[in-house]
Structures are given as structure tokens and as C-alpha cells.
């Protein structure tokens, strides 16, 4: 294995193994397809029948119930996909399986029939389960023994994430809104296929890295885990031996998982089709609400019983993780309104029509936003091609064909936009702002975290939640003039742009640090279980986002659209203040971990 890792480092691009750039482009095309399709969901499902580009004309509540369940499942299947890769397939085969399944999923969705639409979503959920945890695991294995370069590797890799999201939302959204939904869903599938083929054809580059597991590898953890004193490490190992999983623990896990899944599937089924998988009522609660509350109670019993059985040091650190988990649920419940209510706000309540000089300025800015990043990424492709053509020629050819396609679409889109007298901005265009602001601001936040002014974990969470709430405060203020119960309006787009800016700043404070602190706080022997719990917290946040976003019509009719966004202002800010107040307590619970 060490020989294969050394071979990877012989051919370098931007100071890193050429294999990292293969992973960069694989992730870029996967994120292109994922975000390109994702931004279309709410627009397609709620688009009126009687329109130039007819959709399914669903009520917003029904559409967001389905989207919430879909988004939630995307964070649950990686737990299973990672386990299968660890035990059976290895990381590389799992990535190819995930790509293939997702390609089929996009193809099914492009057919736009009811059966193929649901089948497509199911394939995307399963495929993401195989892809998401394992491509990053390949990077981790590539850099074993070279940990000092790993931070830089992940920085480059996540640029691929944001580049893919940026171009996916822009181009899939453009085709879907201007030529038909099938074009957008289909384009996502085409580039998913390109990503799979260029990765599959580059297998010679990796040797046995990411191959089938021949032995059990230890979970990769940040260095400071191993810098703890031998006494603490021994105490953690002893604590784990004294606290094995009991039969009751497994029963609680199974029952809470079954209850949660029943709720996830029953909620959209009941709203969309009227069929109820849980047709009963207990203590005034519907079957669906009773089941999810019962599952939550069982899960809390499991968590409390296990935490209480640990030694004080481990127990305190896990309690800190639980607090961060709660803050994570609150964050994503509001942040993921970008998937639903904020996209609806862009389409139905935002003035997207520009004329005269403002239209021309936007076209120029849009052209620069599109072409400059693509020129830079094409240059990286050239460097990869120059270094590896003799070894993985067919992979590079597939990648070059993909870039010919992307350049063709970008040029065609720009010609189309410049040929129009005015300019109507696509509703899906606003989704690219998050990726653009991340690419722009991430270096600044990274320097902040590396400086002497680096805030504690609780302060970062508090700042992230407060910035998120302030973004919704701007939307609440901007929508104050929208008539109660109105389905359309013409609010200035500046409010939506500023909201995305503040939300991205909040994300940079909170999202990247969550898994980092989890790995530092949890004993190595518990890391798999706690990563599962962490993904569960994000999944709960995703489903909550869909449920709360689905209340947009009810709250707008009873109160106003401004009050709807005010709800997402007050709750995150309140929890952000709580996180800051709890900073001294959480510092003590973390026992020196930073």
C-alpha cells in the first residue's frame, strides 16, 4: 500500500498527486448533477400546468414534504454505504456503483412520469449513499503518512464541490427553465455519466489505494486525538470495555430507526396521495406525529443511558457533542430553506426583470462569474492531461469531452442572454450565490481560524446561527410590503442576494467545524457510531426544513410572508445566543479540546 501511495505522489499537479485531481473532477461532476437537479425540484413540482413550462402544479406544502424526506434520506444512506465499502467492496468500487446508480436516477427523472420520478429519487438516494462517504475516504487513504498535506488536499477537493454546484445550478437551471424540465434533469445525468467514466478509466493511477479491504483499517482521526496523554487514552479504552452495547441498546436503536423511517415516508405519502400508513390517533396526536415523538423519546433514552455509563471525561465530551448536535439541527432546519422557500421567493416574489444599463451590467458580471472560474478549472485539466496522458489517456479524453460540452453550454447561454434586449434572471440562478460566496470567502475564514483570534467551538456555532438569522431578518424586512396571502410580488433582488451572503458566512462559521470537533471529542472506538448520530442530526434538520418551509402558504395567509421569514430569524438567533452563553460550560465539558 505504501508503494502505491508513493507512486501516486510521483506525478504531481499543483503540488498534489494527479490522483487528487481525478477525484476533484469526479466530485465536481457529481456535485454538478446533484445540485443541478436539486435546485429544480421545488420549481418543477410547483410550476403551474397552465404555463409555458408546465410542471406538476403541486401545493407547496406537498412538494416540500417530499423534498424534506428526500434530503433527509441523503444523509442516512451514507452510513450504510460507508459500512458496505469498509467491509465488502472497497472505496473505489463503491464510488463507481454510486455514480452508476445516480446516472440511472437522473435518466429516470428526465422521463417526467410519476413512476420514473419516484424511482429516480430512490436511485439518487441509494447512489449518494455509496458515493458520498467513500470518495473522501480515498483521499484519507492516499495521504496516510503525509498528514501535513491533507488540509491542502481537502481544500482543493472542496473547491471541486463548489465548482460543480455552481455550474450545475446555473446550467441545469437555465435549460430547465428555458427549454423544459427534462433538459435540466437529463443534463445532470449526462455529466454524472462523464464523472463516472473518467474515474473508472483512471483506476491504474491509484493502484491498490481505495481497493477491496484486505484487512481492517483504523479510522483516520485528526492528529490531536493521538496527542492526548497515554493515561487519557488508556482511560478511554477501559471505558469502552466497561460500556459495551447491550441488547437493550440495539433494541432501542432498531425501534427508533423504524419509527423515524415510518414518519419520513408517511409524511409525504399522506399529504400527496391521502393514504395514511399510520391511521390512528393517540392522546390527541395523529399516528405520524405520535410515532416520530415516540422514536425521539426512545433515542433520547438510548443516548442518556449510554452517556451515563462512561467515565466522567468521555461522558462530558459526548454531552458537548450532543449540544453541538442540537445546534446543528436548528442551523440546517433554517439554512436548507434555500432548497425550498427561498427558491420559491426567488421565483414568485422577487423582481427578476432588468432593463437598460442595469441589465447590461448584470450580463457582464454574470459572464465574468461564469467564464473566469471555468478558465481556471480548464487550466487544471490541462495540467492533469500533461502529467497523466500516457497512463490514463482514455480518462483524460472523456474529461476533455465533458469540458467541450460545458464550454459549449456556457457560450450558448451567454450568447442567448446578450441577444435579449432586457434580461430576466432565472429563479435557479440565485442558488449559485452560496457556492460563489463560499469560494470567495473561504480563504478569509480559513485565515481567521488559523490566527490567534480563532474563536472557540461554541462561539463559532453562535456566530453561525446569528448570521443565519440576520439573513432571514433581511428577507423579512424586504417582504414587509408583500400583501397578506399574496402568491406573487416584486421585491428587489438585493434582499435575496444579501440573505445568501449572510447565510454563507454563517455556514463557514459552523458547517466545516462540526465533524472536526466530533472527531476530536469522541473516543476512537466510538467514532463510527457518533458519525452516524451526526448525520442523523443533519437528516432531522433537513426534514424539519421541509416541514417548516411547507408552512409558507398557511403563515402568509394568516399573517404575512414577512412573519414567515421572521420565524427563521428569531429561532436561530436565540439558539446562537444560547451557544455563546454556554461557551464557558462547553469549554469545561470539552476538557481542553480545541
RACORRA-V860192 format. One record per residue. RES is the residue in one small letter. D_FIRST is the distance of its C-alpha to the first C-alpha in Angstrom with 1 decimal. Layout:
res: <RES | RES>
d_first: <D_FIRST | D_FIRST>
This chain:
res: <x | x | x | x | x | x | x | x | x | x | x | x | x | x | x | x | x | x | x | x | x | x | x | x | x | x | x | x | x | x | x | x | x | x | x | x | x | x | x | x | x | x | x | x | x | x | x | x | x | x | x | x | x | x | x | x | x | x | x | x | x | x | x | x | x | x | x | x | x | x | x | x | x | x | x | x | x | x | x | x | x | x | x | x | x | x | x | x | x | x | x | x | x | x | x | x | x | x | x | x | x | x | x | x | x | x | x | x | x | x | x | x | x | x | x | x | x | x | x | x | x | x | x | x | x | x | x | x | x | x | x | x | x | x | x | x | x | x | x | x | x | x | x | x | x | x | x | x | x | x | x | x | x | x | x | x | x | x | x | x | x | x | x | x | x | x | x | x | x | x | x | x | x | x | x | x | x | x | x | x | x | x | x | x | x | x | x | x | x | x | x | x | x | x | x | x | x | x | x | x | x | x | x | x | x | x | x | x | x | x | x | x | x | x | x | x | x | x | x | x | x | x | x | x | x | x | x | x | x | x | x | x | x | x | x | x | x | x | x | x | x | x | x | x | x | x | x | x | x | x | x | x | x | x | x | x | x | x | x | x | x | x | x | x | x | x | x | x | x | x | x | x | x | x | x | x | x | x | x | x | x | x | x | x | x | x | x | x | x | x | x | x | x | x | x | x | x | x | x | x | x | x | x | x | x | x | x | x | x | x | x | x | x | x | x | x | x | x | x | x | x | x | x | x | x | x | x | x | x | x | x | x | x | x | x | x | x | x | x | x | x | x | x | x | x | x | x | x | x | x | x | x | x | x | x | x | x | x | x | x | x | x | x | x | x | x | x | x | x | x | x | x | x | x | x | x | x | x | x | x | x | x | x | x | x | x | x | x | x | x | x | x | x | x | x | x | x | x | x | x | x | x | x | x | x | x | x | x | x | x | x | x | x | x | x | x | x | x | x | x | x | x | x | x | x | x | x | x | x | x | x | x | x | x | x | x | x | x | x | x | x | x | x | x | x | x | x | x | x | x | x | x | x | x | x | x | x | x | x | x | x | x | x | x | x | x | x | x | x | x | x | x | x | x | x | x | x | x | x | x | x | x | x | x | x | x | x | x | x | x | x | x | x | x | x | x | x | x | x | x | x | x | x | x | x | x | x | x | x | x | x | x | x | x | x | x | x | x | x | x | x | x | x | x | x | x | x | x | x | x | x | x | x | x | x | x | x | x | x | x | x | x | x | x | x | x | x | x | x | x | x | x | x | x | x | x | x | x | x | x | x | x | x | x | x | x | x | x | x | x | x | x | x | x | x | x | x | x | x | x | x | x | x | x | x | x | x | x | x | x | x | x | x | x>
d_first: <0.0 | 3.8 | 5.4 | 5.2 | 6.3 | 8.7 | 9.9 | 10.8 | 12.8 | 14.7 | 17.0 | 18.5 | 21.3 | 23.4 | 21.0 | 18.0 | 15.3 | 17.1 | 14.9 | 16.6 | 19.9 | 19.1 | 18.6 | 21.7 | 23.8 | 22.6 | 23.6 | 26.7 | 28.0 | 27.3 | 29.3 | 31.9 | 32.6 | 32.4 | 34.7 | 36.8 | 37.6 | 38.0 | 40.6 | 42.7 | 42.9 | 45.7 | 47.6 | 47.5 | 48.5 | 51.4 | 52.7 | 56.3 | 57.3 | 60.1 | 58.2 | 57.1 | 53.5 | 54.1 | 51.6 | 52.0 | 54.4 | 53.0 | 54.3 | 52.0 | 51.6 | 50.4 | 47.9 | 46.4 | 46.3 | 44.1 | 41.9 | 41.5 | 40.3 | 37.9 | 36.5 | 36.2 | 34.3 | 31.7 | 30.6 | 30.7 | 28.7 | 25.4 | 25.5 | 25.5 | 23.0 | 20.4 | 21.0 | 20.8 | 17.4 | 16.1 | 17.7 | 18.0 | 16.8 | 13.7 | 14.3 | 14.6 | 17.1 | 18.9 | 19.5 | 20.9 | 23.0 | 24.3 | 25.2 | 27.0 | 29.0 | 30.0 | 31.1 | 33.4 | 34.6 | 35.8 | 37.4 | 39.3 | 40.5 | 41.9 | 44.3 | 46.0 | 47.4 | 47.4 | 45.3 | 42.6 | 42.6 | 41.7 | 39.3 | 37.6 | 37.3 | 35.8 | 33.2 | 32.3 | 31.9 | 29.7 | 27.6 | 27.2 | 26.0 | 23.0 | 22.4 | 23.2 | 20.8 | 17.6 | 17.6 | 17.6 | 14.8 | 12.5 | 13.7 | 13.1 | 9.4 | 9.4 | 11.3 | 9.8 | 11.3 | 13.5 | 15.9 | 18.9 | 18.2 | 17.6 | 21.4 | 21.9 | 19.3 | 21.0 | 24.3 | 23.6 | 22.2 | 25.3 | 27.5 | 26.3 | 27.5 | 30.9 | 31.3 | 30.8 | 33.2 | 35.7 | 35.9 | 35.7 | 38.6 | 40.6 | 40.3 | 40.2 | 43.0 | 45.0 | 44.9 | 45.5 | 48.5 | 50.1 | 49.5 | 48.6 | 46.1 | 44.5 | 43.6 | 41.6 | 39.8 | 39.2 | 37.8 | 35.2 | 34.1 | 34.0 | 31.6 | 29.4 | 29.2 | 28.3 | 25.5 | 24.0 | 24.5 | 23.0 | 19.8 | 19.7 | 20.4 | 17.6 | 14.8 | 13.9 | 13.1 | 10.1 | 8.3 | 6.5 | 6.7 | 9.7 | 9.9 | 11.9 | 11.4 | 10.8 | 11.7 | 13.5 | 12.0 | 14.5 | 16.4 | 15.7 | 19.0 | 20.9 | 21.0 | 24.6 | 24.0 | 22.5 | 25.3 | 27.9 | 29.8 | 28.6 | 31.9 | 31.2 | 27.7 | 29.3 | 32.1 | 29.8 | 28.1 | 31.5 | 32.9 | 30.3 | 31.2 | 34.9 | 34.4 | 32.7 | 33.3 | 36.8 | 38.2 | 40.3 | 37.4 | 35.9 | 39.4 | 39.8 | 36.5 | 37.5 | 41.0 | 40.2 | 37.6 | 40.1 | 42.8 | 40.8 | 39.8 | 43.4 | 44.6 | 42.0 | 43.2 | 46.8 | 47.5 | 47.1 | 48.5 | 51.6 | 52.2 | 51.6 | 53.1 | 55.2 | 53.7 | 52.8 | 50.2 | 51.7 | 55.4 | 56.8 | 57.9 | 57.6 | 59.4 | 60.1 | 56.5 | 55.3 | 53.0 | 50.1 | 50.7 | 51.3 | 48.0 | 45.9 | 47.7 | 47.4 | 43.7 | 43.5 | 45.6 | 43.4 | 40.3 | 42.0 | 43.1 | 39.5 | 38.3 | 41.2 | 41.0 | 37.3 | 37.7 | 40.8 | 39.0 | 36.5 | 37.3 | 39.1 | 36.2 | 33.8 | 36.9 | 38.0 | 34.7 | 34.4 | 38.0 | 37.1 | 34.4 | 37.1 | 39.4 | 36.7 | 36.2 | 39.9 | 40.0 | 37.1 | 39.2 | 42.2 | 40.4 | 38.9 | 42.2 | 43.8 | 41.1 | 40.4 | 44.1 | 42.7 | 41.7 | 45.3 | 48.3 | 47.4 | 46.8 | 50.1 | 51.7 | 50.5 | 51.9 | 55.2 | 56.2 | 55.0 | 57.0 | 54.6 | 57.3 | 57.6 | 60.4 | 61.6 | 59.8 | 57.5 | 56.2 | 55.6 | 53.9 | 51.5 | 50.8 | 49.9 | 47.7 | 46.0 | 45.4 | 43.8 | 41.6 | 40.4 | 40.0 | 38.7 | 35.4 | 35.0 | 35.6 | 32.9 | 30.3 | 31.5 | 30.9 | 27.2 | 27.0 | 28.5 | 26.0 | 23.1 | 25.1 | 25.8 | 22.1 | 20.6 | 23.6 | 22.8 | 19.3 | 20.3 | 24.0 | 25.0 | 23.0 | 24.9 | 28.2 | 27.9 | 27.3 | 30.2 | 32.5 | 31.7 | 32.8 | 35.9 | 36.8 | 36.3 | 38.3 | 41.0 | 41.4 | 41.5 | 44.2 | 46.1 | 46.1 | 47.3 | 50.1 | 51.2 | 51.4 | 53.2 | 55.7 | 56.9 | 59.9 | 58.7 | 55.4 | 54.4 | 51.0 | 48.9 | 48.4 | 44.7 | 44.5 | 44.8 | 41.5 | 39.7 | 41.2 | 38.6 | 35.7 | 37.8 | 38.7 | 35.1 | 34.0 | 37.1 | 37.1 | 33.5 | 33.3 | 36.6 | 35.5 | 32.2 | 34.3 | 36.6 | 33.9 | 32.7 | 36.3 | 38.5 | 40.1 | 37.1 | 38.7 | 37.8 | 36.1 | 39.5 | 41.1 | 38.4 | 39.0 | 42.7 | 42.7 | 40.6 | 43.0 | 46.0 | 44.9 | 44.3 | 47.7 | 49.3 | 47.9 | 49.7 | 52.8 | 53.0 | 52.9 | 55.5 | 57.7 | 57.3 | 58.2 | 61.2 | 63.5 | 62.2 | 65.0 | 64.4 | 63.1 | 62.6 | 59.9 | 59.8 | 60.4 | 59.9 | 58.1 | 56.9 | 53.2 | 52.9 | 52.7 | 49.7 | 47.9 | 48.5 | 47.3 | 44.0 | 43.7 | 44.4 | 42.1 | 39.2 | 39.9 | 40.0 | 36.6 | 35.1 | 36.5 | 35.3 | 32.6 | 29.6 | 30.3 | 30.6 | 27.0 | 26.3 | 29.1 | 28.2 | 24.8 | 26.6 | 29.5 | 28.0 | 26.5 | 22.8 | 23.9 | 26.2 | 24.1 | 23.5 | 27.3 | 28.4 | 26.3 | 28.1 | 31.4 | 30.7 | 30.2 | 33.3 | 35.2 | 34.4 | 35.3 | 38.7 | 39.2 | 38.7 | 41.1 | 43.6 | 43.4 | 44.5 | 47.2 | 48.7 | 48.4 | 50.4 | 53.3 | 54.0 | 57.0 | 58.5 | 58.3 | 59.5 | 62.5 | 63.5 | 62.8 | 61.1 | 57.9 | 58.0 | 58.0 | 55.0 | 52.9 | 54.6 | 53.0 | 49.6 | 50.9 | 52.2 | 49.6 | 46.5 | 48.7 | 49.9 | 46.5 | 45.4 | 48.3 | 47.5 | 43.9 | 45.4 | 48.0 | 45.4 | 43.4 | 44.6 | 44.2 | 40.6 | 39.7 | 41.0 | 39.1 | 35.8 | 36.4 | 35.2 | 32.2 | 32.5>
